Amino acid sequence: MLFTRSLITRFIPGFYEISDEQFAQSVNALGMEVESIYKRPKLDNVVTGQLLEINKVEGTHLSLCKVKVDDSVTKQIVCGASGLITGKYVVVALPGAKLPNGIIIAKRQIHNMESDGMLCAYSELTNNKNVVADAEQDEIIMFNQGKVGSQDWIHVIDYEDTIYDITVPANRNDENAYLVFCYEIANKLELDFNFDFEKIIAAFQEQKETTIAVNKKVCASLFFLDYDLKTKWLERSEWKTKAVLMNHGIKPFNYLMDKLSFITLLTNCPTNVYDTNKIIGEAKCSNATPGLKFVALNNKTYDLTSNDIVIYDNNKPISLACVIGSEETKLTQKTTNVKIEVGNFNYAHIRNTALRLNIDTDAAKRASRPLSTFLNFIAIKLIKGMIGKPRAVQSYLSFNWPKNSVSVSFKKLKWFINEDLSKPFVVNSLQKLGYKTNWLLKNRFNPPLWRLDVTNQEDVFEDILKIIDLNKLQPIAIEDKLIPIEPNTEHNLKSSLKNILLNNYFSEVKTYNLTNQSNLNKFNLFKLTNPIKIQCNNSNREYFRTNLIDGMLKVYKYNDARKITLLPIFEIQNIFTNSIKTTNLTCLCLNEYVVDNITHSRIALNLNFFKGILDEISRLFNVNLSFNSIDIHEFYNNETLTISFKNKVIGYVGKIKKSQLKSYDLSNKDIYCLTINIDSLLKHYEPSQFKVKSFGSFQTVSKDVNIVLPKNGINNIKEKLNAIKKIPDISNAEIINIFEKDNNVIYTVRYWLVDTKQFKSNDIDLIAREIDNIR
Amino acid sequence: MINNKEQLIQQFQQLIEAQDTIQKLIENKNIFCKQNLSPLYQTLKLLPPEEKREYGLEINLLNNQINSLFEARKRILEAQVEAIANKVDYDIHIDTYKLSKGAKTILSIVTDKIIAYFKQLNFKIVEGDEVTTIENNMDRLNIDINHPARDPKDTFYIDSIRMLRTHCTATTAEEIHNQDREIKVLSYGNVYRNDDDDLTHSHQFSQVDIVWVKENLSINHLKSIIDGLLKYLFGNQIKTRYRLSYFPFTEPSFEVDISCFNCGGKGCSMCKNTGWIEILGAGMLHQNVLKAANIYTINSGLAAGIGVDRIAMLLYGIKDIRDIYNNDFRLLSQLKGVE
């Protein structure tokens, strides 16, 4: 909400001595925040002038004015606005002046007439034209008294007022009321406060009312004040009033509405005004009938639901409570009687209605959070004081204000805020914030009547922190025991897994988990069913995704469209359906070499590369993974393997079919994909299982042998390799090279002899013969 | 008396000069010695005793001269080998990134940093479930039934029981539930709010949340933990500022600012000329939250929540949060090697 220096000073006379910085510190200390401080730019060459002569220019809408801008200087100014009055004082922008809207004034010819400046409307002196009444957008500012040549126009429209945009905590809607805000600021700054809350309470309690019909679940208090309309009330307010409202972002309307707007500023209670003659029978308050049509002041028709709170007469809805009034009961020039409404409605209903119907009124904003009815009472009192005694008052009263006192343990306070706070200091501090000490009940305090947020002693402690300087509290280290040590196994394993991938040139990405229905089943390799549907209006966020591949391919699409070199990428995310939760790792890479241009070293990213990574992963989790070729719709069948753990398929690795890449504009790429659910691996991990194999003291001996097989002999070579590994005295065997020759595939196998004994040449020959038999 | 001594030395010198590798040098020296020195030793054996001594001394002298020449030539060849081994044919100042390892996302970098701090304090680290219950996300956290945070327009509900977590505090609430003992938990990961994606908002973002439930914790203790974390993340030179705020699950609640690390507190566009940057929310656990967790024997807890995306954007100068979730490789490539 916006607050201004001039209005704060009206309630805290000593405030003029307080700098913006001191003010911001006090606001912060009270738990609020100054979001921004706005000061309008100084305007040179803009002075007060007096209209000496006004002559209409025939055939145009223009007037040729003689304006006195100094005791001895009169300027000729051509003005297009109507309603100018001779003798009135105006704001004159002289040549050289630069206005806030960027216009630079210069002497110029208009319809062959010289114009030596410009008469200003308010809309030309502000960047926020929304606060200017529609009728006044082009209307020249005129006032009755001034000193020509001076800049006293600044005071007329409060041009140089400082405007503070302040956010109050969500549970302190009362602080949006000037009276409460200034009360707390005055006490924090130890300055006098110019308003007597006590007097208001006493005066109000003497009031007599008649009861009106309300639904008590939606309304805590409701008042209707009936008046005979005075002519003046429909006229425009003086600049003094209008300027205050406009500086608070409120558009002035007429004398009556502007007074009520001002009272809303002071109390944070929205009001509404009806033409009484258009109300049939008694006004009452209730939930709307579902399907009811309501024509609002903005001329729009809204369909209402039972959650909307409506003020009715006997026939029709006359307003959407604290959101917007009706077209039918608005004030017109024919209005003779008015009914002013002050209500305290269920804030959640108000908020939901305003959000659902997209109505962003000041009233709805203020009424969307809870407020003590005590502030409604003050608003009533102010209306009576500023507008006059009503002909009749109808009210429904409840007591939506704090009734219970709060007990405070000084012992707890002592350790909660580790400072030596004396009891008198605490009591005095709380009294400064409006608490009443309950002397009969020891250590009990009654919070101020405008506060709904104080319910326990920690709330009271928070208020004590407002008085002492929170930032001066010394940090104290916590005495702690480190036992038992948290193993954090799952987190550590995930970190290690990431490191494996990072060290293998993969970069991590983070993609969105929510998707739309059409993308939901793309690449659903694990055939997950029963997806989670989100209650959301945005169709792109309707489902929790079933896989990461779609999102990651979109990352490739995004980067490829921008001609950025595609990197090998991976992502680890949790996938949820209504049946399961799983942690999935997915990697994508182009079938390209990672090449170092300087050393010319090359690493091919293909199926075998992924198998190498999976080998590292299996070592991390200390598990054996097995692979089997498979035919799946999304991948090429001669380059796809399942990854199994304990005979259960937990992942797939393969090359994505180009047809599947078409919708990502990537069909010209060869993309490999690894996707694996790692839950079973995470659960299986036991750090104590790993054992180091023993090794001997002799040098290692290795030999290479070529095994020639016809093409498509993948399973054969695996069997032959296993057979070689089983030969006694051979410790390990690996394929180190594969090449094709004469329609055959030739595998170079390197085998190592055990290092626990020394071999003679005869022994080695025997082993070679055994291998020949296997070949 | 060895007659052709001078001739032999000259012959040897010519021979070794012709050798361009150490291997050839050694082989030719050995052959030379076998052909020319070995016969001299045979002659020595046959000489009468009175001549043996003088002849022996001569052979030794010759041997020494050959060895000196050999060593000198060997040193020259070794120097040549070193020179060749040390030779590079490119400017050694050029950058080589082609085979560098991959990059973590900026969110992981920041999350890992924060986790590292709390791991040292022996916190339990959990990612938790993004699909949580309304009970964990709202009810147990003292969020009033009418609180705006419950608005379906802002929150992703699944049904009347489940929702996507709007903060990681939902996970910590689950972790502390029925744990009526001292407990330290850090939860991290994705959270969701139904915002329109723009420069500073994303419907999916990352948080870290910590809770420490322990007897007699004070606001001073909270300040110690938070000050420590912020100095760890941003350096010892930064100052912290605490402002009272409001979160339903803590009482009192604080917003914590640090002095602007861009301008040192003088005021700049990053800190909106205030000299301070808002970093995290913290507070003492609300008594209603302890009660809802069935914690009765321990009377206090401290909590803090950190928006990872915001810190990442501040630390690394990212202007648009969408750059993170678009995974623009121009951003990602710059993060290679950043921890």
Chai-1 contact restraints between the chains, C-beta under 6 A:
chainA,res_idxA,chainB,res_idxB,connection_type,confidence,min_distance_angstrom,max_distance_angstrom,comment,restraint_id
A,N28,B,R243,contact,1.0,0.0,6.0,A-B,restraint_1
A,G31,B,L244,contact,1.0,0.0,6.0,A-B,restraint_2
A,P169,B,Y246,contact,1.0,0.0,6.0,A-B,restraint_3
A,A170,B,Y246,contact,1.0,0.0,6.0,A-B,restraint_4
A,N171,B,Y246,contact,1.0,0.0,6.0,A-B,restraint_5
A,A348,B,N146,contact,1.0,0.0,6.0,A-B,restraint_6
A,L355,B,K153,contact,1.0,0.0,6.0,A-B,restraint_7
A,W415,B,N216,contact,1.0,0.0,6.0,A-B,restraint_8
A,W415,B,S218,contact,1.0,0.0,6.0,A-B,restraint_9
A,F416,B,S218,contact,1.0,0.0,6.0,A-B,restraint_10
A,I417,B,I219,contact,1.0,0.0,6.0,A-B,restraint_11
A,N418,B,S218,contact,1.0,0.0,6.0,A-B,restraint_12
A,N418,B,N220,contact,1.0,0.0,6.0,A-B,restraint_13
A,E458,B,E251,contact,1.0,0.0,6.0,A-B,restraint_14
A,E462,B,P252,contact,1.0,0.0,6.0,A-B,restraint_15
A,L465,B,P252,contact,1.0,0.0,6.0,A-B,restraint_16
A,L470,B,Y242,contact,1.0,0.0,6.0,A-B,restraint_17
A,N471,B,R241,contact,1.0,0.0,6.0,A-B,restraint_18
A,N471,B,Y242,contact,1.0,0.0,6.0,A-B,restraint_19
A,L473,B,N220,contact,1.0,0.0,6.0,A-B,restraint_20
A,Q474,B,N220,contact,1.0,0.0,6.0,A-B,restraint_21
A,P475,B,N220,contact,1.0,0.0,6.0,A-B,restraint_22
A,P475,B,K223,contact,1.0,0.0,6.0,A-B,restraint_23
A,P475,B,S224,contact,1.0,0.0,6.0,A-B,restraint_24
A,P475,B,D227,contact,1.0,0.0,6.0,A-B,restraint_25
A,I476,B,N220,contact,1.0,0.0,6.0,A-B,restraint_26
A,I476,B,H221,contact,1.0,0.0,6.0,A-B,restraint_27
A,I476,B,S224,contact,1.0,0.0,6.0,A-B,restraint_28
A,A477,B,S224,contact,1.0,0.0,6.0,A-B,restraint_29
A,I478,B,H221,contact,1.0,0.0,6.0,A-B,restraint_30
A,L482,B,N122,contact,1.0,0.0,6.0,A-B,restraint_31
A,E486,B,N122,contact,1.0,0.0,6.0,A-B,restraint_32
A,E486,B,K124,contact,1.0,0.0,6.0,A-B,restraint_33
A,N488,B,I125,contact,1.0,0.0,6.0,A-B,restraint_34
A,H491,B,I125,contact,1.0,0.0,6.0,A-B,restraint_35
A,L502,B,K101,contact,1.0,0.0,6.0,A-B,restraint_36
A,L502,B,G102,contact,1.0,0.0,6.0,A-B,restraint_37
A,N503,B,K101,contact,1.0,0.0,6.0,A-B,restraint_38
A,Y505,B,G102,contact,1.0,0.0,6.0,A-B,restraint_39
A,F506,B,G102,contact,1.0,0.0,6.0,A-B,restraint_40
A,S507,B,G102,contact,1.0,0.0,6.0,A-B,restraint_41
A,S507,B,A103,contact,1.0,0.0,6.0,A-B,restraint_42
A,S507,B,L332,contact,1.0,0.0,6.0,A-B,restraint_43
A,E508,B,K104,contact,1.0,0.0,6.0,A-B,restraint_44
A,E508,B,T105,contact,1.0,0.0,6.0,A-B,restraint_45
A,E508,B,S108,contact,1.0,0.0,6.0,A-B,restraint_46
A,V509,B,N327,contact,1.0,0.0,6.0,A-B,restraint_47
A,K510,B,T105,contact,1.0,0.0,6.0,A-B,restraint_48
A,K510,B,L107,contact,1.0,0.0,6.0,A-B,restraint_49
A,Y512,B,Q204,contact,1.0,0.0,6.0,A-B,restraint_50
A,I532,B,I158,contact,1.0,0.0,6.0,A-B,restraint_51
A,I534,B,F156,contact,1.0,0.0,6.0,A-B,restraint_52
A,Q535,B,Y157,contact,1.0,0.0,6.0,A-B,restraint_53
A,C536,B,F156,contact,1.0,0.0,6.0,A-B,restraint_54
A,V555,B,N327,contact,1.0,0.0,6.0,A-B,restraint_55
A,Y558,B,N326,contact,1.0,0.0,6.0,A-B,restraint_56
A,N559,B,F329,contact,1.0,0.0,6.0,A-B,restraint_57
A,I564,B,F329,contact,1.0,0.0,6.0,A-B,restraint_58
A,I564,B,R330,contact,1.0,0.0,6.0,A-B,restraint_59
A,L567,B,F329,contact,1.0,0.0,6.0,A-B,restraint_60
A,F576,B,V131,contact,1.0,0.0,6.0,A-B,restraint_61
A,D596,B,K98,contact,1.0,0.0,6.0,A-B,restraint_62
A,D596,B,L99,contact,1.0,0.0,6.0,A-B,restraint_63
A,N597,B,K98,contact,1.0,0.0,6.0,A-B,restraint_64
A,I598,B,T96,contact,1.0,0.0,6.0,A-B,restraint_65
